Amino acid sequence: MCITDITKDGEKMILQIDFNSEEAIYIQLRNQIIIGIATESIREGDPLPSVRQMADNIGINMHTVNKAYSVLKQEGFVKLDRRKGAVVSLDVDKIQVLDEMRRDLSVVLARGICKNISCDEVHQLVDEIFQSFMKSQR
């Protein structure tokens, strides 16, 4: 597990990367940046560290960081600029996001059902996670 605080323009961004996880590192990086945006520790207009800086600080290949940034661009979380690098820019298409959430949640909920997780337990968990994001935005 690598917990690192990356600095860009004097601001700290804490990332938790588990090198032993089966989840690809670029996906973990992408997820950590999305969580940072949701909790407002990273805000719209904030530049992300350069590919080289991020790779050096985490100890991963630059291509891995580049792939994470490219996925974030595809998903509408960042814009890539040759001079400024990756900048948080939320291109929100609510209908598309809801469709993606439905697809992602379908698999997660199916896994829960297979493990006898009740609907009430799912609702409680979702409320808990949602509230934790809302608290951090205050």
TAGIFEN-V748203 format. One record per residue. N is the residue number from 0. RES is the residue in three letters. PSI is psi in whole degrees, 0 to 359 (NA if undefined). Layout:
[[N RES PSI] [N RES PSI]]
//
This chain:
[[0 MET 129] [1 CYS 117] [2 ILE 116] [3 THR 145] [4 ASP 113] [5 ILE 137] [6 THR 141] [7 LYS 119] [8 ASP 37] [9 GLY 354] [10 GLU 143] [11 LYS 142] [12 MET 116] [13 ILE 128] [14 LEU 138] [15 GLN 112] [16 ILE 127] [17 ASP 105] [18 PHE 347] [19 ASN 358] [20 SER 153] [21 GLU 345] [22 GLU 133] [23 ALA 144] [24 ILE 322] [25 TYR 328] [26 ILE 318] [27 GLN 316] [28 LEU 313] [29 ARG 312] [30 ASN 319] [31 GLN 322] [32 ILE 319] [33 ILE 318] [34 ILE 320] [35 GLY 321] [36 ILE 316] [37 ALA 324] [38 THR 1] [39 GLU 22] [40 SER 343] [41 ILE 127] [42 ARG 162] [43 GLU 133] [44 GLY 345] [45 ASP 134] [46 PRO 142] [47 LEU 159] [48 PRO 153] [49 SER 160] [50 VAL 314] [51 ARG 314] [52 GLN 314] [53 MET 314] [54 ALA 315] [55 ASP 317] [56 ASN 324] [57 ILE 332] [58 GLY 40] [59 ILE 171] [60 ASN 143] [61 MET 328] [62 HIS 329] [63 THR 315] [64 VAL 316] [65 ASN 320] [66 LYS 318] [67 ALA 315] [68 TYR 321] [69 SER 319] [70 VAL 318] [71 LEU 324] [72 LYS 312] [73 GLN 323] [74 GLU 358] [75 GLY 26] [76 PHE 334] [77 VAL 159] [78 LYS 142] [79 LEU 127] [80 ASP 133] [81 ARG 325] [82 ARG 319] [83 LYS 344] [84 GLY 212] [85 ALA 125] [86 VAL 133] [87 VAL 123] [88 SER 104] [89 LEU 107] [90 ASP 92] [91 VAL 120] [92 ASP 95] [93 LYS 319] [94 ILE 317] [95 GLN 318] [96 VAL 317] [97 LEU 320] [98 ASP 317] [99 GLU 318] [100 MET 319] [101 ARG 315] [102 ARG 313] [103 ASP 317] [104 LEU 330] [105 SER 316] [106 VAL 316] [107 VAL 315] [108 LEU 323] [109 ALA 318] [110 ARG 318] [111 GLY 317] [112 ILE 319] [113 CYS 336] [114 LYS 17] [115 ASN 35] [116 ILE 129] [117 SER 163] [118 CYS 318] [119 ASP 320] [120 GLU 322] [121 VAL 313] [122 HIS 316] [123 GLN 317] [124 LEU 315] [125 VAL 314] [126 ASP 318] [127 GLU 313] [128 ILE 315] [129 PHE 315] [130 GLN 325] [131 SER 325] [132 PHE 321] [133 MET 321] [134 LYS 320] [135 SER 344] [136 GLN 349] [137 ARG NA]]
//
